[in-house]
């Protein structure tokens, strides 16, 4: 990840350093988004999610733990979306969707269940969008999903 410093007219380069747990978790950056608090969220394709706070100039890593359902669903992060309620939505490559409660650092996972037509239509999440009413739209490898975050109902739109 590169950061342009306007005062010095130069770039600061951030890379993964296996010896430094506060460095970027992976050099394969797939998504970057800022939130209303000035925090920058970075999704990597193998190192999970990173939180970067410019004033601290360090990274906090969020990775998947298959034995802990309150962690990120998978470490290949494709897309990110800060939500209206202060949460962060994380779309992954073949591990579904995760919702991060930023205040607690805990995740809720949304996965495809072939036996449940109200589950996510596919675990490959390409895109995320929040509409004016607060509804979450999830583009997957197998259709579009509308998630009403208030009534906690998911509806699929398939080809």
Backbone torsions as a table, in degrees:
resi	resn	phi	psi	omega
1	UNK	NA	139.0	179.0
2	UNK	-115.7	141.8	178.1
3	UNK	-127.2	128.4	179.7
4	UNK	-91.1	126.0	177.6
5	UNK	-98.6	109.9	-176.1
6	UNK	-68.9	-30.4	-178.0
7	UNK	-69.4	-37.6	-179.8
8	UNK	-100.9	-2.9	-179.3
9	UNK	55.2	43.0	-178.8
10	UNK	-142.1	168.5	179.7
11	UNK	-102.1	147.4	171.1
12	UNK	-112.1	129.0	-176.7
13	UNK	-105.6	130.2	177.6
14	UNK	-113.4	128.3	-179.2
15	UNK	-134.9	164.5	174.9
16	UNK	-74.6	133.0	172.8
17	UNK	-124.9	107.6	-177.3
18	UNK	-55.3	-22.3	-179.5
19	UNK	-87.0	-10.9	-175.5
20	UNK	-116.8	107.1	-178.8
21	UNK	-69.1	-8.2	178.4
22	UNK	-103.6	9.1	175.6
23	UNK	-87.6	170.5	174.7
24	UNK	-56.1	134.9	-172.7
25	UNK	-71.5	-22.9	-177.4
26	UNK	-159.4	145.2	-179.0
27	UNK	-82.4	-7.1	179.2
28	UNK	-93.0	85.9	-177.9
29	UNK	-86.1	125.7	-179.6
30	UNK	-108.7	-25.9	-178.1
31	UNK	-152.1	145.2	177.3
32	UNK	-139.6	134.4	176.6
33	UNK	-148.9	145.4	175.4
34	UNK	-102.6	152.4	176.9
35	UNK	-111.1	-179.2	-175.3
36	UNK	-68.6	-13.2	-179.7
37	UNK	-97.0	2.7	-179.3
38	UNK	87.1	4.0	177.1
39	UNK	-79.6	140.7	177.4
40	UNK	-109.4	128.1	180.0
41	UNK	-105.6	132.9	-177.4
42	UNK	-125.0	123.0	175.5
43	UNK	-99.1	130.7	-179.7
44	UNK	-114.9	161.7	-178.5
45	UNK	-99.4	61.5	177.6
46	UNK	150.2	-21.8	-178.0
47	UNK	-111.0	11.1	178.1
48	UNK	78.5	-145.2	-175.6
49	UNK	-109.0	142.7	177.6
50	UNK	-124.8	140.7	171.8
51	UNK	-108.9	125.7	178.9
52	UNK	-116.6	124.7	176.3
53	UNK	-112.3	109.0	-172.6
54	UNK	-52.9	-36.7	-178.2
55	UNK	-69.8	-28.6	179.0
56	UNK	-88.7	-23.8	178.6
57	UNK	57.0	41.0	177.0
58	UNK	-148.2	168.1	-175.8
59	UNK	-113.5	145.0	169.2
60	UNK	-111.7	130.8	-176.4
61	UNK	-100.5	141.1	173.1
62	UNK	-124.9	116.3	-178.2
63	UNK	-125.2	165.5	-179.5
64	UNK	-80.9	140.3	171.7
65	UNK	-130.9	108.4	-176.8
66	UNK	-56.1	-23.8	-179.4
67	UNK	-88.5	-4.7	-178.8
68	UNK	-125.6	104.3	-177.3
69	UNK	-68.1	-6.7	178.7
70	UNK	-98.0	17.0	174.5
71	UNK	-108.2	172.3	177.1
72	UNK	-52.9	140.6	-175.9
73	UNK	-70.5	-25.8	179.3
74	UNK	-164.8	156.2	-174.4
75	UNK	-91.4	2.1	175.8
76	UNK	-103.4	94.2	-174.3
77	UNK	-93.7	122.0	-179.2
78	UNK	-97.2	-42.1	-171.6
79	UNK	-145.1	150.2	-177.0
80	UNK	-133.5	147.7	177.6
81	UNK	-150.8	115.2	172.4
82	UNK	-70.6	132.7	-179.4
83	UNK	-93.6	169.4	-177.6
84	UNK	-69.3	-22.6	-177.4
85	UNK	-93.9	11.3	179.5
86	UNK	88.4	1.6	178.2
87	UNK	-83.9	169.5	174.8
88	UNK	-125.9	125.1	176.4
89	UNK	-92.8	135.3	-175.8
90	UNK	-127.2	115.0	176.6
91	UNK	-95.6	130.9	-175.2
92	UNK	-114.5	167.7	175.8
93	UNK	-91.1	101.6	176.1
94	UNK	72.3	15.0	176.3
95	UNK	-127.7	15.1	175.3
96	UNK	79.1	-150.9	-174.1
97	UNK	-117.8	142.5	175.3
98	UNK	-127.2	146.3	175.1
99	UNK	-117.1	117.6	179.2
100	UNK	-93.5	123.9	168.5
101	UNK	-83.3	103.4	-172.7
102	UNK	-61.1	-33.8	-178.3
103	UNK	-67.1	-36.5	-176.8
104	UNK	-101.7	-19.1	-176.3
105	UNK	77.8	12.5	-178.8
106	UNK	-103.4	147.0	-178.2
107	UNK	-108.9	153.3	167.5
108	UNK	-118.1	135.1	-176.4
109	UNK	-102.5	142.4	174.9
110	UNK	-126.3	116.6	-176.1
111	UNK	-125.3	163.3	173.0
112	UNK	-76.4	133.7	173.3
113	UNK	-128.0	107.0	-176.7
114	UNK	-54.5	-25.2	-179.3
115	UNK	-86.0	-7.9	-176.6
116	UNK	-120.0	106.3	-179.2
117	UNK	-68.4	-8.5	177.6
118	UNK	-98.2	6.3	176.3
119	UNK	-90.9	170.7	177.2
120	UNK	-54.7	136.3	-174.5
121	UNK	-68.8	-21.1	180.0
122	UNK	-163.2	151.7	180.0
123	UNK	-86.5	-1.7	175.4
124	UNK	-95.2	105.2	-176.3
125	UNK	-101.9	118.7	-179.3
126	UNK	-95.5	-36.5	-173.2
127	UNK	-150.1	154.7	179.4
128	UNK	-135.4	142.3	178.8
129	UNK	-150.6	136.7	174.9
130	UNK	-109.6	125.1	-178.5
131	UNK	-84.7	177.5	-176.1
132	UNK	-61.4	-28.7	-178.8
133	UNK	-84.6	-2.3	-179.7
134	UNK	92.0	5.4	177.1
135	UNK	-75.9	143.4	179.8
136	UNK	-101.9	128.2	177.6
137	UNK	-108.7	130.7	-175.2
138	UNK	-124.3	114.3	175.7
139	UNK	-89.7	124.4	-177.1
140	UNK	-122.1	-179.7	176.0
141	UNK	-71.0	-5.7	179.8
142	UNK	-140.6	53.3	173.5
143	UNK	109.4	-174.9	-178.4
144	UNK	-108.7	141.3	179.8
145	UNK	-123.8	134.7	174.7
146	UNK	-109.4	122.2	-178.4
147	UNK	-115.4	113.9	175.9
148	UNK	-84.3	105.7	-174.2
149	UNK	-70.3	-17.4	-179.8
150	UNK	-84.0	-45.2	180.0
151	UNK	-94.4	-2.5	178.1
152	UNK	55.9	48.0	178.5
153	UNK	-119.8	133.4	177.6
154	UNK	-111.9	132.1	178.6
155	UNK	-123.7	137.9	-178.6
156	UNK	-101.3	145.8	172.7
157	UNK	-125.8	103.2	-175.6
158	UNK	-107.4	158.9	177.9
159	UNK	-70.4	NA	NA
